[in-house]
Amino acid sequence: MARAMPSQPFQPFQPLRVVGRGICCAVGHRAQAAVAAINARVNHFRETDFIDLEGGPVVGGALHDVPVWGEERWHAMLHSVVTESLALLPQVPFERVAVVVLSAEPERIGITHEGFGRVLDGLMKAGCLSGTSRFHAASCRLPYGKGGIAQALQEISGFLGQRGGPDYVVLAAVDSFLHAGAIEHYLEAERIATPSNPDGFIPAEGASAVLLSHRPEGRAESLWVDGCATHDDPWRVGCEAPQRAQALTRAIRDAAQEAGVEVSALAFHASGMTGESWSAKEINLALSRSLERRVAEFPHSIIAGHVGETGAAAPVLALAWLADAMGRDDGPGRSALLHFAGDDGRRAALVVRFRSPVIGAPLTRTHRS
């Protein structure tokens, strides 16, 4: 079962530094390989064994050459990314590290929530990765889905500041649309991309993890989450009411205000958009209301274009990719807006910067392609 974080008094969000990361997805089972593939703008979409409503194969983003399925497959992905994210902390006792796992929202149709629950709880309750110790006792699972990333980060920020809390938190996520229940549901809803329905997403699977801390630990530059915000939207996919993007607009404005920046000063934006037209419309509406002034360009990085729809894993995967990409001379830029939308109405926005521990230099909109 999912467990909430311990109750705590309200604390303002404190920036979170990405210390380590792990990725396991269709374009790479380790972060280095996956990041290289995403930077090269390649994908690994292939025909699957699932059949669409017209009798043709469904194209998906499946892990390559992994012979196990179901809960064992999810456990392998989660174990891989958590292990990889902790690689830079060989001297830190696992008891000082909490694992917070972001999973699909309870309302998600076509997913075996009980199976995910057993996998995630098993990792946290069993002997730790070394086999000799366990993670911090407050480790938990948050079934917030893709749109719940900002709420998860807000809770983690407060969690790290608690007396008796962990020194580090691994924010991990694992999700999959590649099982019969999900494929059947989303095909019937006409949301999966097929030859006769280009307005759909590529179902995929994946996991990712980022190791987070408030601690600067030196003067080296790294990726920081400097602001985040979340709001709920009453609009739902397939709803006949007009789409107004009010929640996403508020989330973007609030995240920028918390980070002390203008949206128009950021170098680019990245999202969980999957190819469905409703998402593109919402993003365009929200940005048109959030940009303080006209800018010549505001490039948009779409992670799903390389790895497919990975659900709750998508925002964590984006952070893990950007922890490397934003520090490169040929990267997308050193400041960004990230935004994500869940089918349950949650909308999230993050402001991230690749910077030194001390915020001082003004932001620039330099974009390197």
N, C-alpha and C positions, 0 to 999 in steps of 0.2 A: 504494500500500500504506500501511496505517497505520503510524506510527512512534511509539515510546514516547518520553516525555520523557527527557532525559539522566539517568543515574543520579546520585543525590545522597545525602549522608548524611541520616539522619533529622532533621527539624526540626519542632518543635511548630507546629501550625497558628497562623497569624497572621491576624487579621481582614482581610477584603478589602472595599474600598470600591468601590461601583458608580459609575463616573465618567460613563459614557455608555451608551446602549442603542439597539437597533434591533429592529424587529419587522416581519415580513411574513407575513400569515396571511389566513384567509378574511374576517375582519372589518376588515382594514386593511393596506395595503401599506407603511405607515410607522407608526412608534411612536405618534405623536400620535393618528392616526385609530383605531388598534387599541385603545389605552388608553381613548379616549373610548367606544368601542363596548362594551368589557368593563365599564367603569364603569356604563354605561347598561343592562347586562345584556341585550344583544341578541346575535343570532347571524346567520349567513348560510348556514344549512344549506339545500341545494337538492338536487333529484333530479339524479343523475349519469347518464352513459351506461352504467354498469355495471348488470347485471341480477342480481337475487337468485335463489335456488333455486326460487322460486315464479313467476318470470317478471316480477316488478315491478322498478322502478328502485331502486337503492340510493341512499339519502340520504347526502350527504357534505359536508365543509367544504372546498371547492376555492377557490383564488384566483380572483378575479373579473377577467375580461377580460385574461387573459394568454395570448397565442396560441401560445406555444412549449411543447414537451412534453419529457419525458425528461430527459436530462442538461442540456440547455440551460435547462430550467425550473428545475432545482435550482441551477444555477450563477447564474441571475438572482436567485433568492431569497437565496442566500448572499452574493453581491456586494452586494445591496441592504442587508442588515442589518449587514455589516461596515463598509460605507461610512458608514451612519448612525451607528453606534456611535462612529466616529472623528471625527465632526463637530466635537467640542469640543476637539480636539487639533491645530489647524492648524500649530502651530510645532514639534511633536515629530517628529523623523525616523522614518520607518517602520522603519528598522533597529533602533530601540529598542522596537519593539512586536512581540510575538509573537502569532500567531494559533493558538489551540487549538480544534479543531473536534470537537465531540461528535457522534458518529453512531450509527446503529443497531448493536446488539450482533451479533457474527458469527452467533449462533444464530438470528437472526430469519429466519423462513421467508417466502418470497414477495417478497423484496426483492433488487434487482440490486446487490449489494455492489460489484461491479467498477465499475459506473457511478458510484456515489457516490464511490468511491475516486478515480476519474479527475477528477471535479469538484473534490473537496477538495484533492487534491494539485496540481491545476492552478492553483488560486488561490494556493497557497503557493509554488510554484516559479516561476511566471511573473512578469513585471514587475508591480510592485505597482499599487495603485489609481491612483497618479499616472502610471504608465507609465515612471517614471524610477528607481525604487528598489524594493527588496524588503523583506519583513518580516524580523524577527529570524530568524537561521539555525535556531534551535531550534523554530520553529513545527512543529506536528504534528497528527495526527488521532488521537482516542481513541475507539475503537468500543465504548464502555461502555453505550450505550443510556440510556433514561430513568432507570433505577435507579442509574446510575453517576455522577450529578451530584456527589455528595459526594466520591467518589474523585477526580474531575477537579479539584474545588476544592482538595482537599488537596494534590494534585500542583502545581497552579498556585501555591499559597501558598509551597511550598518553592522552586519555580522562580524566583519573584520575589525571593527572598532570596539566591539564588546570586550569587557573584562572576561578573561577566561576563554575567549574565542580563539580561533586558529590564527596562525601567522600567514597562511596562504589558503586560497580556495581554488580548487580545480572546477571550473564550470565546463561540464561535459554535456553533450547532447547526442542522441542516437534516434533515428527515425527511418521509416521505410514505407513506401507506397507500393512496393513490389510483393504483394500477396493478394490472394484471390478476392478477399472481401473488399479491399480498397479498389482494386482494378474494376470489379463489377460495379461498385457504387459510382465511381467517377466516370465510367463509360456511360452508364445510364443517365448521369447528370450532364453528359456531353462536355466534360471538362478535361478529358485526356486528348492530347493531340493525336489525330489519325489522318489518313489521306483525305477523308471527307470533312474533317474538322480541324482546320489550322489554328482555330482560336482555343487552344488548350495547352496543357503542360506535359512535359516529359516525366513520367513517374520514375522515381529513383530511390536510392537508399544511401545512407552514409552516416558517419559519426565524426565529431570533432571535439576538441577540448582546448581551453586556454587556461593557463595557470595565472591567477590574479593576486595582486598584492597592493597595499597602500604604500609600501616601503620603496623609497627611491633606489637605495643600494648602488651608490656610485653616481657618476656624472654622465654615463653613456646614454645616448638617445634610444628610445624605445617607444612602442605604441602605448598611448594612454587613452582611456575613455574619460573624457573631461565633462561630459554632460549626457544625461539620458532622461527621457520622459515617456509616459504612456497614457493613452486615453482610449475609451471604448466608443465605438461607433455603432449606432443602431442599424445601419445598413448591412445587408447580407448579400452574398452572391446569389443572383437569381431573383432578388427582390424587385418589385415593380416600382418602388419609390425612387425618386431621383437620387443620384449619387452626388453627395456634396463635399466629401473629403474633409469634413469638419474635424474629426478626431485626429487624423494624420497632420493636418495643418497645425492644430494646437500642440501636438507632440513635437513637431519640428521647431516651432517657435520656443517652446519651453526648454527643449534640450539646448538650443543655441543660447538662450538667456542664461541657463545654468552654467554653460561653459564660458560665458562672457565674450561671445563672438557674434558677428553677423553671418547669417547663412550665405549671403552673397560674397563673403570673404573666403569661404572654403573652396578648396581646389576642385573637388569633384563630389559626386554622391554615388553610393552603392545601395542596392536594394535586394529584397527577396522576390522581386517580380519574376514570374515564371513563363510569361508568354500570353497570358489571358488578357483580353482587351480591357476588362474592368479594372485591372491593376494599373495598367498604363494610364487610363483616364484619371484614376484617383491620384496618382503621382503627379501628373501634369497639373491638376487642379490645386493640389496642396502646394506645389512649388511656386505656382503663379501667385499665390497669396502669401508665401513665406519669404521670397527673395525681396530684400529691402530696396534693391535697385536693379536695373537692367544690367546683365553681364553678357559679355561676348559669347561665352560658352560655359556650360556646366556639365562636363562629361558624366555619363551614367554607366557604371559597371554593373553588369547583371550576372551574378554568380551562377544562376540556374542555367544560363546559356552554355555552361561548360559541364556542370555536374547533374543537371536536372532538378526536379522538385524533391528536396530532401527534408521538407517540413521543419520540425523543431531544430534539426541540425544546421539549417541554412544560416542563421545569424551567427552562430558560434564558428561555423566554417568561414564566414566572411571575415570575422575578427582574426582567425588564425592565418588566413591568407594575407590580410593587410599588415599583420605584424612583421611580415617579411617584405611584401611588395612596396609598402610606403617608405621603407628605408633605402630603397634602391635608386640610383641615379636615373634609371629609365622607368621608374615606377609611376603610378598615376598622380602622385602629389603627396604632400605631407600634412594635409588636413582634409577632413571629409565629413559629410553627413551620411549616416546610415539609417535606413528606414525599412520597416517590415510590417506586414499585415497578415493577420490570422483570420481564418474563416469564422471564428467566434466573435469577431468585431474588435479584437485588441489591435491597437496601432502603436508602434514603438518607433522612437527616433533616438539616435545616438550621435554625439559629436566626438570624433576621434582625431588625435594628432600624433604625429611621430615627432617627438621632441625630447629635450633634456628634462631632468626632474624639475627644474625651475622654469616656470612660464615667464618669459620676458620679451622675447622677440615678437614683433608684430606678425600677423598672418599675411601670407601672400597667396595669390591665386595662380601661381606658376604651375602649369600642367606640362608634364613631360610624357610624350607619347612614345 
